[in-house]
Amino acid sequence: MPGMTRPTLPPPLPGIVSVHAGADGGVTVWQRDPVTGQAQVHRTRQRGWIYARHLGDLAHLGDRLTVSTSPAPTHARYHAQDLAPDGVDARAYRYLLSGPSPRQLENEIQQGALNARALKARPALGDLSGYLRLGYTEQYLIATGQTYHQDLTFDQPVRLQFDLETTALSPDEGRIFLIAVRDNRGLETLLEARQAAKEGEMIEAFLALVQARDPDVIENHFIHGFDLPFITARARRHGIPFRLGRAGDGVPWTVDDGSRTPLWVCPGREILDTLDAVRRLNLPSSGLKAAARHFGIAPEGRVYLEGAEIVQTYWDQPKLVRQYALQDVQEVDALARIVLAPSFALARLTPRPYHRLTRAGPAKGVLEPMLIRAYYEAGRPFPAPERGHADPHRGGHVQLHAEGVLQHIVKADVASMYPSIIRAEGIGPRQDELGSFHRIVSDLTTQRLTHKREARNARLSDAERRDHHAMQDAMKLVVNAAYGYLGAGRLAKLGDREAADRVTARGRALLQQVTAALEACGVQLIESDTDGVYFSTGQEIGEGAERALIAQVAAGLPEGITLEFDGRARAMLSHQVKNYVLLRYDGTLDLSGASFESSRSEPYGTLFLRTALNSLLRGDVPGVQAAFEDTAKRLTERRFTNAEVSTRVRIGKTRADFAQTRAQRKEAHLEAAWHAGLDFRVGDRVTPYVRAGQGLTVVTDPDGHDYDAGHYQAALVQNYATRLRKALDPADWEQLFGGRGAGLFDRPVSEIRVRWQPVLDHMP
């Protein structure tokens, strides 16, 4: 086929741990030998390349631009490879432009566009239509057929963690007095500066330690938002060049990638923030200590200190703070092994740097570069995007069948429903002439099953099983993003709304087939959502019988579609779609949805809700009443602290921006921060509470007890007890929580029973 000239790719490089590609065409590649563990580095050069729809902006080059159907000849300075000499959709990226370096190619496009398009100012390349451009490192990885981490397991690169203890949260107001450092090669140490004059020496000692240990990866929790901004600012204050990297001057810099905090980039060392990975998991709290407790990785004898206590504790009990700091980096290491491992594995699959993948969306940030690579390697024009649609895309099937408390719960799940549909029915973007989308999804789905099986292989070592588990997690992220990519419209270069509609239509039909078959087996459906169903067997039949029931339903599904057992529970409170509570057979509670878990919930309310739900799901209504009355009494007697009745709120405006709108629109939590005199910025968190006689106020005395007890007693009913309504008869709920006391005709609380009822007016 004309235009199908494929580039000649060098053999894959094993053990790539970092790549630094500059605008001048210089590329430095760092490797960690998978066998010896030795660090290696080599330098090369690359031509810059960009996909283009037309050559209009390069007309000024004249004879300096060569055009042919072949890759750029060695003598060509600027070249356009025509990938579709027989014609193609005018919106497709027909030409592969290349130049001596990325910067030179971009400069010529920008200069040419300034004249050819009669612009008033030199445009940014991203503002020009008609081009498809990737980052310089991505260009190198695609052009050479490389990816990170080939033949490496997660712990083969040198991973270093560091954490700062500071006297204030701002580097303008505070200083660093302690740095905890560890790595996965046996280092664990503390650097200290008890005197302010010694801070600069400590920072220099830290930089020397990093250079001596030569890590490939640097990790911490909130490293992008706190540690690196703080230590670089303090180094600057002391006139110390913060040479953290391996190339050039070694000084890291920031990139605004649209996230909450800028991304720090360091030549030769990948900087990874475990906070970025934890935020994707939607845990109740994304803090380090909370995440460590969630995963059960907190060190034995863990020291917990509030931020405001640390400095004073250090002067009084320095050993305690040293232990606290070392345990911080120990937790980061353990957390990284869990939450960063999928991104580490993803870097083997997609032509993107490791440090980008904790923030990259799995569709645009992972799958799309793989699609671009497929067209580059095939020597084909990258397809034109789909045209817009007037009608909205219709998503998956969601239906609530019953609400209230039901017993003996089973979850059935259609394994990887949308990827399975894509694979089984050959669905992909219409404009994808290579079929690369469907091939990637199919290949990764097949490979994932192999890795999933090997992750359970007892004959393998723990490290090997962890590696297989990370690979299957990584592949799951990509294949599960495939449907979302199809439906992303103009945000996706190969999006296809009609293909996405075919996937969800088939998914709705399959889920309705599953729910109909389950109902025919005599179970009570509770909730069906996209690819899974909760149902109640009504009585305990045992896990074996539950699995057999699901297998019976699965036998009637089309080939390639698998229905799996996905867990069981003793009882379930079904509140509304995607908002429910499960009481597992081991006594643990699983809460799902903002109705039951929210970052803005007050601790006293969360404590009440968990205690009451535990009793409610066991059918112990007197226990629910006792939890309510105990909480109400503790509020009345002010036995909760201000911290326990406060909420945590994210600031969405700067103090300066709020000053401009404050007179017209007062926002309560911002007003509280304003009166507290806080110089707040977007992304900051404040902890307001309702203070007696003063209204909403930022907590300054967390151990105090001056909150408005009446307000919180009302909130206990309105914000928390109301979440139990669907489990009780309305009259019974009113008797328990309405505040009117026991009535003459009320039945004893010991006789009140939890209930459930079918939802008749459900979604189609």
N, C-alpha and C positions, 0 to 999 in steps of 0.2 A: 504494500500500500504506500503511495507517495507520502512523504513526510514522516515515515515510520523509522527513520534513522535513530538508533538507540545510542546513547552515550556509552562509552567504554568505562566501566566502573572498576576501581581498584579493589583488591580483596578486602573483606571486612577487617577492621582493626579490633583486636580483643582488648577489653579492659579500659575503654575510654571513660575517664572520670570527670573531665572538664574540657571545654573547648572555648577559646577566646578568638573570635573573628572580628577584625577591625574594618572600618570603612575604607582603609587604604589597601585592602586585599590581603593583609598579613593574617595568617591563621596559626595559632599555637594549640597543640593538642597534648593533653596530659593523659597518661595511661598508668594503670596499676597492674603489673603483670599477674595474671590469675594464678600462676604456679609459684613464682618466687616472692611475690608481694612487693617487688621493687618498683619504685616510681620511675617512669620514663617520660620524656618530653620530645616532641619533634615539631619543627616549624615548616610551614609551606605557604603557598600563596594561592589565591583563587581569583578568577574573574567574577565580577558582579553579574547577576542575571535577573531578569524580570520578565514576566509574561505581559504581552501588550496586545491590544485589539487592533492597533493601527500604527503606522509609522509617521503620522503627520507631525509629531513634535520633534522628529529627528531629521526633518528635511534640510535643516541648516548644516548638517554634517557633510552633505554632498558626497564626494568620493571617499570620505573617511568612513562611511557606513557601507559595508558589503551586505548583500542579501542573497541567500541561497537556501536550498532545501536541506543542506547538510549542516552539522555543527560548525562552529567558528573555526576556520583554518588558523594555523599557528601565527600567520603574519597579520591577521585581521585585528585592527584596533577596536573598532565597533562593528558588531555583526548582528544581523537579524535573521534567525532561522525561520523560514516560512514552513510552518508545520501542516499547512493545508493548501497546497498550491492549486488544488482543483476547486477551491472555494469552500466556504463554511458560513454559518450564521454570523452576521456582521457583529453580533454582541459577544461572540466567542473570543478567547484570548489566542489569536492565531499565531502570533510571533513570539519567539523566545529571543529577547534582546540580551546581548552581553557586551561588556566593556572591560577595560584594563583593570578596573577595581570597582567595587560597589559605589564609592563616592563619585568617581569620575562619570560612571554611567548615569547616576541620579542627577548629577549637575547638568549634564547635557540634556536630559529630558526636561528638567525644570527651566533651563535657559531657553530651550526650543519652545516650550509651552508658553512662556512669557510673550514671545513674539508671535507664534502661530495662532494663539488664542486671543491676542490683543488684550492681555491682562495688564492691570495697573501696577502690580507688584509681583515679585518672584514667588511662585506658589510653593507650598509644601507638597512633597510628592504624594502624601496621603490625601490631599485635597483634589488631586487630578483624577478624573474618571478615565477608565480605559486601561488600567494597570493592575496587575496582581503581583504583589511584592511580599517577600518574607524577610525575617531578620537575617543578619549576616551569618550567624551560627547555623540557622536553619538552612540557608543557601548552601553552606559547606556540607552539612550532613546529607542533604538530598543529592547534591551534585556528586558526592563521593560514595553514596550508598551506605553511609555509616549511621550508627546509633550509639548511644551511651551503653555502658555496663555489660557488653557482650561477654559471656563466660565468667561474670562476677556474681557472687552472692552478696547479700546486703552488707555483711560485715567485712568483706575483703578490702574495700576502700578504707582509708584512715578517717574515722569520724571523731570530731572533737566538739565537745560541748563547753560553753562558758556562760556564767551568769554573774551579773553585777549586783552588789549591795551599795546603795547610795543614800546620802543624807537628805535628799529631796527628789521629787519626780522630775524636776526640770534641771538641765545642766547649767542653766544660768543662775540657779539658786542653790544648787547642791553640788556635791562632789562624790567620787567613788572612794569607798574606804576598804572594799574587799572584792576580789574576783575569784570565784570558784572555777576551776578548770579540770576537765577529765577527758580522756579519749578511750577508744576501744583497743588500745595497745598497752593498757596498764597504768597510764598516768592518772593521778588524782591528787590535786594540790590546791593550795590557797595562796593568793597573793594579797598582801595587806598593806594599808597605808593609814596607820592610826593618826598620824599627823598630816595636816593638809599639805604641808610642804613636800611630802613624800609621794603625792598622788602621781606626779609626772614620772617619777622613777618606776612606780608600779605599772603604769601603762607601758613604758618602754620594756619592762621585764615581761609583760604579757605578750607584746609583739615579738620579742626574742624567743619566747617559748613556742609561739605559733610557728615561727620559721623553723625552729629546731625539730618540732614534731611533724611538720610538713603535712597537715591534714588535707585530704581531698574534699571533705565536707565539713562545714561548721554549722552546728545546730543550737537552737535554744527556743524557748517558748516566748513569743513576742519579740524575737530578735530584730525584726524589721521595724517594729513600732517603738521599741524602747532601747534595748542594749546597744545596737550599733549607732543610732542617732546620739545617744548619751555619751558613749565613749569617744566617738569621733569629735564631738563638740568639746569634750574635756581635753582631748589631745591637742586640738586646735588652740585651746586656751593656753596650753603650755608650750606651744610652738613645736609640737612633735608631729612629723609626717606619719600618718596612720597607715604604714605600709603593711597591710594584712595579706596581700595577694602574692602571686608568683610571677607576674609579668609586668612589663612597663614599670611605672613607679609603684605599683602594688596597692595603690589607694582605691578602696571601693567607692562606688558612686550609686546614686539612686535613679530608678526608672519609674515613672508614673504609668502603671499598667491598669489604672481604673479601679484598683482595689481600695480598701479603707486606708491602707498605709502604703507608702512607696516601697518598691521592691529594691533591696540592696543587691548589687552585683559586684563580684570580686573576681578579677582575672585569675583563673587557675584553681579557685576554690568555690564549690557550690554552697551557697548559703541557704539553709532550709529552716523554715519556721514551723514548728509543730503546731502552733496556734492556727495557721492556715488550714492544716489538715483536720484538726479537731473541729473547726467551725463547720466543715462540710458534713459532720456526723450528726448535727442537730442535737447535741447532748444538752441537758438542762443548764449546764454551765460549761464554758469553754476554758476556764482557768486551769492552770497546771495541776493544782492540788485536787480539784474536783475531777479532772480527767484521770488522774492517777488513781483516785479512789474508785472511779467508775470501772476501770480496767483491772483493779486489784493489784496494782504494781507499786503502791506506796511502800517505801523501805520500812523495815521493822524499826520501831521506836521513832517514827517520823515526828520531827519537831514542827509545830505549826505556830507561826507568829503573824499577827496582823502587821500590815505595812507600817503603820504609825508607831508600832512598838519596837521595830527592829533596831533603830539607832540607839535608843536608850538601853535596850537589852544588851547591845554590843558593848557598851561602856561598863555595864554592871556584870554581865555574864557572857564574855566574848566566846567561850567554848560552845555555848548553846547556839549562837549565831553562826559560828563556823560549821557546826553540825548541820544546821538548817540550810546553809548555802551549799554544802556538799551534797545534801540530799536533794536539793533542787536539780543539780546537774545529773545525779543518778536517775531521777525521775524522767528527765528529758531524754536520756539515753534509752530507758525502758519504753517510754512512750513513742519515741521515734521508731523503734523496732516494730511497733504495731501500726501507727498511723502513716508513716512515711514509706513503708515497704511497698504498698501498691504503686506509689509514684516512682519509686526506684525501678520497679518492674516495667512500668509504662515507658520509661526512658529507653528500654530495649526495643519497644515496638514502634515508636513514633519519632520522627526527626525533629526533636525539640530538646533543649537542655533540661537536665534534671531539676534545676532550681525553678524552672517555670511551671512545672507540672503540678505542684500543690495548689496553684491558683488557676491553672488552665481549666476551662470548661471541657468536659470529655468530648463534646461534639465539635465545637469550633477549635478548641485548643489542642485536641489529640487526634480525632478522626480526620478532620479536614486536612491537616498536613500530610497524613498518610495518603489521602486521595490525590493531593497535588503531586506528591512523590510518584504515584503510579502513572500519572500522565507525563511527568517529566521523563521518567525512565522509558516510557513507551514512545517518546518522541511525537506526541499528539497534542493538538491544541487543547487548552483547558476549556471545557464546555461553557456555553452561555448560560447565565442564570435563568431560572424560570420566570415567567411574567407574573405579575400580581394577580390575586384572586379577590373578588368582591365578597365572597361568602367566608365566614369564619371556619376555621378547622374544628372538627368535632372530635373530642377526646375519647377516653375509655369509658367503660360501663361502671357507674357508681350507683349503688342502691342500698338503702337501709331497709331491712326486712322486719326487724324487731328491736324494741327498746326496753330498757329496764335490766333487771338482773336475771340471767339465765345460767343454768348449771351444766357442767360437763361439756366443755368447749373444745372444738377441734378447728385447726386452720389447714385448709387445703390450698395449694399454690400451683398455678400453671408455671412451670419452670421456664424462666426467661421467655415469657410469652411473646413479646414483640420481636425479639431477635429470632425466635423459633418460627414465627409467621413469615418474617422476611426471608429466612433461609428456606423454609418449606415451599413457599409460593413464588420464590424468585423475584421478590419485590425490590425495586431500586429506582433511582431517579431516571426519568425518561431520557434525559440528556447525557447520561453516563454511557457513552458508546463502548467503553472498555469493560463495563460491568464490574468496575473496581469496587464500588460500594458493596454490592452483593457478595463479591469474592472475599473482601476483608471480613465482613460479618460472618460469613460461613466458615472461613478458615479459623477465625478466632474462637468461634463457638465450638468447633471440633477440638481445637487445641486446649480450650478451657476445660473441657471434660477430662482430657488426659491429665492436666495439671491438678484438677480437683481430685481425681482418683489417686495420683501419686502423693498428694498432700496427706492422705490417710494410710500410706504404705508404711507399715511398721518396720520394714526392713531398711528403710532409709534413716539417715541421721536426723536429729532435730533441725539442724540448719538446712538440710536438703528439703525436709517437709515444709519448713517455713518459707523457703524460696518458691516451692510449688504453690503454696497457698497464696503468696503475694502475686504470683503470675496469674493465677485464676481470678484473683480479685481485680487485677489490672485489666484483664481481658473482659471481665464482666462489666467494668465501667465503660469500656469502649462499645461493646455490643449493645448494652442497655441504652447508650446514648444515640444509637443509630436512628431509632424512630424519632427522637426529638430533633435530630439533625434534619431529617426529611421535612418535618413540620415547621422548621424555623423560618421559612419564607426567605426574604431577601437577606437575612442575617447569615444564611448559609450559602456558600458558593454553588453547592450542588443540591440545594433544597428542592423538594418536589411535594407540594401540598396534596396533590391528588394521590401520590404514592402513600403519603402519611395517612390520608383518609382510608385508603384500602387496608392499611395495617390495623387501624383502630376499628374499622367496621368488622373486620374478621375477628378481632379480639373481643368485641362486644358479643358477636355471635357465639364464639367459643365459650365465653364466660356464662352466657345464658344457657348454653347446652349443659355446662357443668352444674349450674344451680338447679335446672330442671331435673337432671339425673339424681342429684342429691335429695331433692324434695320427694322424688319417686321412691327413695330408700327410706322415707319416713322421718328424716331429721328436720329440725327447725332452723331455717336460714336466719342469720343475724345481720350480716353485712357482706356485700360483694363489691369489690373495689378493684377495677382494672384487670388484675390477674390473680386475685385471691379471694377466698370465701371463708368467713367464719360461720360455723354452725354449731348447734347444740344437739347432742344425742339424747338429752333428757335424763339419762341415768348412766352410771358408770358401767362401761362395757369393756374397758381395758384398751391399752394402746394397740395391741395386736389386732383387735377387732376394728379399731378406728382405721388403722392402716389398710386392712383388708377392704373396708368399705370404700376408701379412696381409690384403691387399685381397681375395684369393680367399676367405678365411674370412669377411671382413666382408660379402661379397656375399650370404651366406646368412642374415644377421641381419635382424630385423624393421625396418620403416621407423622412423626416428627414433633408432635405436641405431647408433653408429659405433664401429668398431674401428680404432685408430690405431697406427702404428709409434711406439714410445716410447723408442728407444735400442738400442744394441748394445754388446757387449763381447767382448774376446778370450777371457776365461775367467771362471769364477765358482766360488767356494767356497760351496756350499750347506751350511749348518751346521744350522739348524733354521728353522721358520717365522719369517719376518721378520728373520732373522739371516743375513746373507750378505756376501760381499766380491766386488766386480767389478774386474777388471783391464781398463781401457779400451784401445782400440787405440792411443791416444796415450801409453800407459804410466802413466796416473794410476790410483790406487786409490780406489774408493768403498766405504766401510765402512758397514754398516747394522745396527742392533740393538745392544742392550746387551752382547751377547757380544763384540763387537769395539770398541765405543766407549762408554765410560762416564766420567762426570765423576769417578768414584772410582778410575779406573785410575792406577797410578803411571807417571810419565814413562818410567822405564827399561823397563817392560813394554810400554808403547805403542810405544816405539822398536823393541824386539825384534819385536813382533808385525807391525808394518808392514814391516820388513825381511824377515822370514821369509815373510810372505804374498806379497810381491813375487816372491820366488824360487819359492815353492810354486806360484803360479798360472802361472808360466812353465815348470813342470815341472823346475825346478832344485833337486833334493833336496840335493845337496852345498851349495848356497847356504843352504838352510834350516839344515843342520847347522852351517855356519860362523857364521851369525847367533846360534845358540844357544850355541855354544862361546865365541864372543867375548863375549856378554853374561855368561855364567857366570864367565868369567875376570875381566872387569871388576868383577863383584861381589866375587869372592874377593880381588882386589887393592885393593878399595875405591877404584876410580877413578871411580865415580859419586859425586855429592854427596848430602847428606841431602835436599836439595830434590828430587832426581831419583828418590829411592825413596819419597818421601812421597806421601800421598794427600790429597785435599781433601774435607772432610766438612762437611755443613750441620748446625748445632746445632738440635735440636728442643725444647730446654728452656732455661729460664733457670737461672742458677747457684742461685738460691733454690729453684726447684722441684726441681732435682736433689738439693739438700741434704736434702730431705724423703724422697726415695726411695733415696738412695745406699746406705744400710745394707742394704736388702732386695734391690736390683737394681743392680748395677754395670754401666754401659755404657761400653765401653772408651774410645771417643773422648771421652766426657764426663769420664771419670776422668782422661784425659790433660790435658784442658783445666783440670780442677779442680786437679791437682797443679802446673800451670803458673801458677796464681794468676789465671787470666783471669776477668774479670767478664762472662761470656758471656750472650748473649740469644738468643731464638729468631730464626733466620735468619742468625746469624753463621756464618762459615766458619773452620774450623781445619785445619791441615796436620800431622797426626800421622805419625810414622814409628816403626819398631821399633828402639830404641837398644840397642846391645850391653850386656847385663847389666842393663838397666832396663825392658825391655818398651816398650809403646806410649807415646810421648812427643811433645809438641808441638814442632815444629821451632823452635829459637831461633838456630841457626847454619846457615843454608841451604847455606853453602859447606863445611861440615864433612863428615867421613867416618867418623863413629863409629856407623854403623848395624850391625845384626846381619847379617853377610854370609850366615850359614847359613840364617837365616829367609828371606832374599830369594832365595837359590838354590832353596830348596824352593818358594817362591811362583812362581818363574819357570816351574817345571814344572806345578804344580797350578793356577795361575791363568791362564797364558798358553799354554804348549805344549799343554795339553789341548784348546785351541780348534782345533788342527790335526788332531785324531784322525780325523775323518771323511774326511780326504783321503788317509789312508795305511792300509795293512794293519796290523792290531794288532801283529804281530810287528815290522814295520818301525818303527812308532811307538816301541815299547819299545826297539828298538835305538838309535834316535836320542836319545830323551829319558829312558829309564828309569834311566840312571846305572850300568848294569852293565858297560858297555864292550862292545867287539866280541866276539862269540862265535865259536867254531870253525866253526860251520856258517852264520853270517850271510853274506849276500851283500854285495858291495861297495856302498857308499852310492851310487856312480855308476850302479848298476843298479836302484836303487829307483825305482819309478814312482808318481806320484800316481794315485788311483783315484776312481771314483764307483760308486754302486749305487742301484738303484731302492728306493723306500720302499714296502713292500707293505702295511704296517699303517697306512694313512693315514686321515685324518678323512673322514667321510661328507660 
